[in-house]
Amino acid sequence: MCQVFISADPQSYESRTRSVRLHGVVTSIRLENLHWEVLEEIGARDGMNVTQLIEKLYDELVQARGAVGNFASFLRVSALRYMALQAQQRIPADLSVPIRSLDAGTVLRDLPASWARPTQRVSLDPPRS
């Protein structure tokens, strides 16, 4: 069993830190090289570089959840989910198919409960009185 995992190229699990600018604020994100490669692939499917993808994911996470928490872990889970959804043929292996063209409801239908929780829409507007 272990041969399946230990045969990975050590370069793939070495970490690399990248500085990215999110709305004018420079921050550093440290991920394993394999995660960076997967994020680059996801972004490329929709005509974005990895920095543009990260900014989009950050914005949508803030809009959906209202808080970011551990963003590097979120990016790792996003890369893992992408690969798992491809393996389950919920996301086409054909890289010319943009992620934005897929119906999220169809992709996410009948996932294990631990894979998805309902998105809580958080209003960024102040409460009205």
C-alpha positions as CSV (number, residue, x, y, z in Angstrom):
1,M,0.0,0.0,0.0
2,C,2.6,2.5,1.0
3,Q,4.5,2.3,-2.3
4,V,1.5,4.1,-3.9
5,F,2.3,7.1,-1.7
6,I,6.0,6.9,-1.0
7,S,6.9,6.8,-4.7
8,A,5.9,10.4,-5.0
9,D,8.6,12.8,-6.2
10,P,10.0,14.5,-3.1
11,Q,9.8,17.8,-5.0
12,S,6.0,17.5,-5.0
13,Y,5.8,17.7,-1.2
14,E,8.4,20.4,-0.7
15,S,6.9,23.7,0.4
16,R,7.2,26.9,-1.5
17,T,6.1,30.4,-0.3
18,R,4.7,32.8,-2.7
19,S,3.9,36.4,-2.1
20,V,0.5,37.5,-3.5
21,R,-1.3,40.8,-3.5
22,L,-4.9,40.6,-2.4
23,H,-6.6,43.9,-3.1
24,G,-3.3,45.8,-2.6
25,V,-2.2,44.0,0.5
26,V,0.8,41.7,0.1
27,T,0.6,38.4,1.9
28,S,2.7,35.2,1.8
29,I,1.2,31.8,1.3
30,R,3.1,28.6,1.9
31,L,1.9,25.5,0.1
32,E,3.5,22.2,-1.1
33,N,4.5,22.3,-4.8
34,L,1.8,19.8,-5.8
35,H,-0.9,22.2,-4.4
36,W,0.6,25.1,-6.4
37,E,0.5,23.0,-9.5
38,V,-3.1,22.0,-9.0
39,L,-4.1,25.6,-8.3
40,E,-2.3,26.7,-11.5
41,E,-4.3,24.1,-13.4
42,I,-7.6,25.2,-11.9
43,G,-6.9,28.9,-12.7
44,A,-5.7,28.1,-16.3
45,R,-9.0,26.3,-17.0
46,D,-10.7,29.7,-16.5
47,G,-8.0,31.9,-18.1
48,M,-6.5,33.0,-14.8
49,N,-3.1,32.9,-13.3
50,V,-2.7,31.4,-9.8
51,T,-2.7,34.9,-8.2
52,Q,-6.0,35.8,-9.9
53,L,-7.5,32.5,-8.9
54,I,-6.4,33.0,-5.3
55,E,-7.9,36.5,-5.2
56,K,-11.2,35.2,-6.6
57,L,-11.3,32.3,-4.1
58,Y,-10.5,34.7,-1.3
59,D,-13.3,37.1,-2.4
60,E,-15.9,34.4,-2.8
61,L,-14.9,32.9,0.6
62,V,-15.3,36.2,2.3
63,Q,-18.7,36.8,0.6
64,A,-20.0,33.3,1.5
65,R,-18.6,32.9,5.0
66,G,-17.8,36.4,6.1
67,A,-14.4,35.3,7.5
68,V,-11.4,33.6,6.0
69,G,-9.7,31.7,8.9
70,N,-6.8,29.5,7.7
71,F,-6.6,30.5,4.0
72,A,-3.6,28.3,3.2
73,S,-5.5,25.3,4.5
74,F,-8.6,26.3,2.5
75,L,-6.4,26.4,-0.7
76,R,-5.0,22.9,0.1
77,V,-8.6,21.6,0.6
78,S,-9.7,23.3,-2.7
79,A,-6.9,21.6,-4.6
80,L,-7.7,18.2,-3.0
81,R,-11.4,18.6,-3.7
82,Y,-10.7,19.5,-7.3
83,M,-8.6,16.3,-7.8
84,A,-11.2,14.2,-6.0
85,L,-14.1,15.6,-8.0
86,Q,-12.1,15.0,-11.2
87,A,-11.5,11.4,-10.1
88,Q,-15.2,11.0,-9.5
89,Q,-15.8,12.5,-13.0
90,R,-17.8,15.3,-11.6
91,I,-15.3,17.8,-13.1
92,P,-14.2,16.8,-16.6
93,A,-10.6,15.8,-17.1
94,D,-10.6,17.8,-20.3
95,L,-8.7,20.9,-19.2
96,S,-10.4,23.0,-22.0
97,V,-13.7,22.9,-20.0
98,P,-13.7,25.9,-17.7
99,I,-14.8,25.4,-14.1
100,R,-17.1,28.4,-14.4
101,S,-19.1,26.6,-17.1
102,L,-20.0,23.7,-14.8
103,D,-23.2,23.6,-12.8
104,A,-22.1,23.7,-9.1
105,G,-25.3,22.0,-8.0
106,T,-24.6,19.0,-10.3
107,V,-20.9,18.8,-9.4
108,L,-21.7,18.8,-5.7
109,R,-24.9,16.7,-5.7
110,D,-24.9,13.7,-3.3
111,L,-21.4,14.3,-1.9
112,P,-20.7,12.8,1.5
113,A,-21.9,15.1,4.3
114,S,-18.4,15.9,5.5
115,W,-17.5,17.2,2.0
116,A,-20.0,20.1,1.9
117,R,-22.0,22.2,4.2
118,P,-24.6,24.6,3.0
119,T,-23.1,28.0,2.1
120,Q,-24.1,30.6,4.6
121,R,-24.6,33.9,2.8
122,V,-23.2,36.7,5.0
123,S,-24.3,40.2,4.2
124,L,-21.5,42.7,4.1
125,D,-24.0,45.5,4.3
126,P,-24.7,47.1,7.7
127,P,-28.1,46.0,9.3
128,R,-31.0,48.2,8.3
129,S,-33.0,49.7,11.1
